[in-house]
């Protein structure tokens, strides 16, 4: 599960990881727009907590993301979940689902300097192919709400700085996941 603040690079890394690993990539921006009956690249520049970004619609989005993920796992396919997962409660829902389905979950927190996030948001605003509607004012609100993943153990969590190109991050992430998997296997 890839998570973090807007423009932290989670979707780029999650999509690349899923493709490289042969996993199904489930992205909250795409699920949200699908639920709203919108094409993925339709821009919705709504205010914070309004429209398809309201708390109620966000709940529907995260419910659908978990439901789709569970369906893929039940079909014996590995899944990458890609969303902000700002709260401990949301992350716990992923842990609970993994427990019910008897699968391991690896939490990958994507971080980078705020200046890089701002640059990425500005670039995305000019990109007609962008799916995310994340903007600076939404980032600021998200930053206020984001709960540090203190509930996750070092055997569950990888934090990765996404400043480097994805092509450089993928081998680094692979190694860190291998170390984490080895740690988990040694513990059981």
N, C-alpha and C positions, 0 to 999 in steps of 0.2 A: 504494500500500500504506500503510495507516494503522497505526501501531504506537505503543507506549508502555506505561506502567505501568497497573495496574488503576485505574479511575475517573479516568483522565486525559482522558476525553471522546472517545476515539477512535471508539467505536461510534456514538455520537450523530452525530458529524460525518461519519463514513464512510457511514452510512446516508443521511443527508441529501444528501451529495455524490453518492452513487450515484443516488438518486432524481432529483435535479436534472439530472444528466448523462445519465441513461438507461443507466447501467452496471448490471451484475449485482453485487449486494452479497453477499459471502461472509464470514460471521462465524464465528470460531473457537468461540464459546460454543454457537452453534446446531449447527455441525458436530459438536462434541464430544458434545452430547446426542443428536443423531441417531445417531451411532455407538454410543452406549450404549443405544439403543432407548428414550430418554426424550423426553417432550414438551419443547419449548424452555423452558417456564416451570416445569418440575419443579425444585425446589430440592435441591441435593446439598451439604450442609454438611459435607463431609469434611475431614479434616486435610490440611495441606500435604503434597503428594507422595503422596497416597493415592487409591485408587479411580479415578474418571475423571480425576483430576488427577495421577495418577502419571506418572513420566517416560515409561513405555512407552505409556500411553494418550495422553499429550500428543504423542508422536511420531506415533502413528496419526492424531491429529487434524490435525496440521500436514501430514502426507503427504496426507490426504484433501482438505484445503483447497487444496493445490497441484494435486492431480489434478483437482479440480472447476474450479479456475481455468484450468488448461490446456485442459480440455474446452470451456469457454466461449470462450476465445480462439480455439481451433481452429474454433469455430462462428461466428467473426467478431463476437463480442460483447466489449465492453470490460468489465473486471472491477475491482472494488474488493476487495482483501483486507484484512481487519480482524482483527488478532490482536496479541498483545503483542510477538512477535518480539524476545525478550529478548537473544538472542545474535547475534554477528556471523555465526556459521555458519548460523543460520536465515535471516538476511537474505541471505546469499550464495546460498542455495538459490533464493530468489526471483529474484535477479539471474541466476543460471544458467538458470533456466526462461525468463525473459524473453529471454535471449540465444538459447536454443535455438528459441524460437518467433518470434524476430525482432521483438519488440515492446519499446517503452520502458517503463521502470518509474520511477515517481516515489515516493520514500519520504517519508511525512508523519509526522513525530514529533509526537505530541500531548503537551503538558505543561501543568501548572498547579500552583499552590502545594499543598503537602501538606495544608494545612487545608481546601482546597476538595475534595481527593480524599476526605478523611475525611468531610466533610459529604455528599458524593455517595454514599459507601458506606452511611452511616447511612440516607439517604433510600431507597436501593435495597433495603435490608434490610426496609423497611416496605412496599415496592411488590410486590403479588401478581403483577404482570405482568412483573417483572424476569426477564431470562434469565440474566444473569451471577450467579455465586455468589461473586464477589470480596468478600473481607472484609479487615479491617485486618491480621490475622495473615498472610494470604496476601500482601498488599501488602508487608509488611515483608520477607518472604522474597524476593519478586520484586525488590524494591529492591536487596537484597544481590547478586542474580544479574545484574541488568541490565547489559549491556555497552553503553557509550556508542557511538553509531554513527560512530566515528572512521574506519571503512573507507569511508564514503560521502563522495563529493565534494560540493562546493557545487552542482554541476550535477545532483545526484541527490536532494538532501535539502532538505526544507522543515521547519522547526520552527515550530510554531504553539501559542501559548498559548490554551487553550480556556476561559478564564474567562468570556468573553463568551457571550451566547446564540448558538446555532447560526445563527440568521437573520442575525446580524451577521458571523459567521465565514465563511459561504459566499462572499460577494463578495470578502472579503480573500483567501481561499484561491484563488478563481478567478484573481485578479490575480497572485498569487504563482506559480501553475502556468503562467500565460501567460508570465511573465517567464522561468521555468525552461525552458519549451519553446522560447522564442525563443533563449535562451542555447545550448541543445543544438543547435538548427538552425544557429546561427551557427558553432558549433564543427565541424559536419560538412561 
